[in-house]
Amino acid sequence: MDLIRIIIAILLPPLGVFLQVGLGGAFWLNILLTLLGYIPGIVHAVWIIAKR
């Protein structure tokens, strides 16, 4: 299941974080990072998924 979430996180980082933690602070941070740059959003999303 984590592999699917990582693939989703690469394509749509906020969706990958949402599937892992819901509408918490990490989700909103990831939206901000994705808007500032796509790569930081991906890195944050993969880190959140791998951490939990």
C-alpha positions in Angstrom: 0.0 0.0 0.0 2.9 2.4 0.7 4.2 1.9 -2.8 0.8 3.1 -4.2 0.9 6.1 -1.9 4.5 7.0 -3.0 3.5 6.8 -6.7 0.5 9.1 -5.9 2.8 11.4 -4.0 5.1 11.7 -7.0 2.1 12.6 -9.3 0.1 14.7 -6.9 2.0 15.3 -3.6 -0.9 16.8 -1.6 -3.1 13.8 -2.4 -0.4 11.4 -1.2 -0.1 13.3 2.1 -3.9 13.5 2.5 -4.2 9.7 2.1 -1.6 9.3 4.8 -2.5 11.9 7.5 -5.8 13.6 6.4 -6.4 17.3 6.7 -3.7 18.0 9.3 -0.9 20.5 9.3 1.3 18.3 7.2 -1.3 18.4 4.4 -1.4 22.2 4.4 2.4 22.4 4.6 2.6 20.2 1.6 0.2 22.3 -0.4 2.3 25.3 0.3 5.5 23.5 -0.6 3.9 22.2 -3.8 2.8 25.7 -4.8 6.3 27.1 -4.1 8.0 24.3 -6.1 6.9 20.9 -7.3 10.0 19.1 -6.1 9.8 20.3 -2.5 6.2 19.1 -2.4 7.3 15.6 -3.7 10.2 15.4 -1.2 7.9 16.3 1.7 5.2 13.9 0.6 7.5 11.0 0.3 9.1 11.8 3.6 5.7 11.9 5.3 4.7 8.5 3.8 8.0 6.9 4.6 8.0 8.2 8.2 4.7 6.6 9.1 
